[in-house]
Amino acid sequence: MAVAGVSRDAPATQKKFDDKNQLGFPLLSDPDHGVAEKYGVWGEKTMYGKKVEGITRSSFLIDEEGRLIGAWYKISPEDTVPKALEVLEGKR
């Protein structure tokens, strides 16, 4: 199993985040939000009562053959791994 994270942050910013949090998986930079748009997680949202463009925190589980087998939108970081494990355990 391989895990990767994607954000708009620059690689240097991601490195600082990884150094601080010791994630243990690579972080990929998507500065033009092209990947986020393809997954449907970039667009208008409301933050603190204002309309802004941004990314919706999401998690996607993709199998070895490139098929999407799980998708979670507006998911908390704490729920990401347990939700993915539920799907993986159901496939065994």
N, C-alpha and C positions, 0 to 999 in steps of 0.2 A: 504494500500500500504506500502511496506517495501523497504528501500533503503540500500545498502551496497556498500562499496568501497573495491577494492582489489589492493594491490601493493606488491612489493618485499620487502619493508621496514620492519624492525623489529618492533614488537609491541611498544617498547619504543619510536622509532622514529615517528611512526604513532600517538602515544598519544601526543607528542609535536606538531605535525602538527595540530591535532584536537584541542588541547588547543588554539593554535594560531588562527586558522580559524573558530572554533566553527561550525563544519560541521552539527552536529545534527543527524548523522547516524554512524553506526559502520564501522570500517576499518578492513579488514581481511588481514593477512600476508600470502604471497605466496613466501617464500624465495627460493624455488627450482624451481620456475616458472612453476610448474605443471598445475595449473589452467590456466595460460596464454597460455601454449602450447595447452591445450584442446580447448580453444577458438580461436586458430590460431593467437594470437597476440604476440607471442614470436618468434624471429628469427633475421636474419641479416638485418641491416638497415644502412643507411649512416648518420653520424653525423659529421658536420664540415669537410666534404670531406673524412672521414675515414669510413671504413666498421667495424661495431661493432655488437655484439649480444645484443639485448635488447627488450623492450616491446614497442608496438605501442599503444599510448593512444587511448582507445576505450571505448565505452559504449554499454551495452546490456540491453534490456528491456525484462523481462521474466514474463509471466503471472502466475496466481495463480496455474495453472496446470503444470508449468514447461516448457511451450512452449516459444520458442524464438519468440517475436513479433516485435522486432526492433534491429538493429545492426548498429553502426556507428564507422568507423575507422578513425584514424587521426583527431578526433574531438577535438575542443577546449573546455576547461572547461566551458566557457561562453555559448557554444551552447548545452551542454549536456542536461540540464533540458528543454529548449524550444523544442528541437527535440523529447524528450520523451513525453512531454505534447501533441505535435501535434498528435502522434500516439494514446495516451490515449483518447484524445478528439474525435478522429475519431471512436473509438470503442464504444462510448456511444450512 
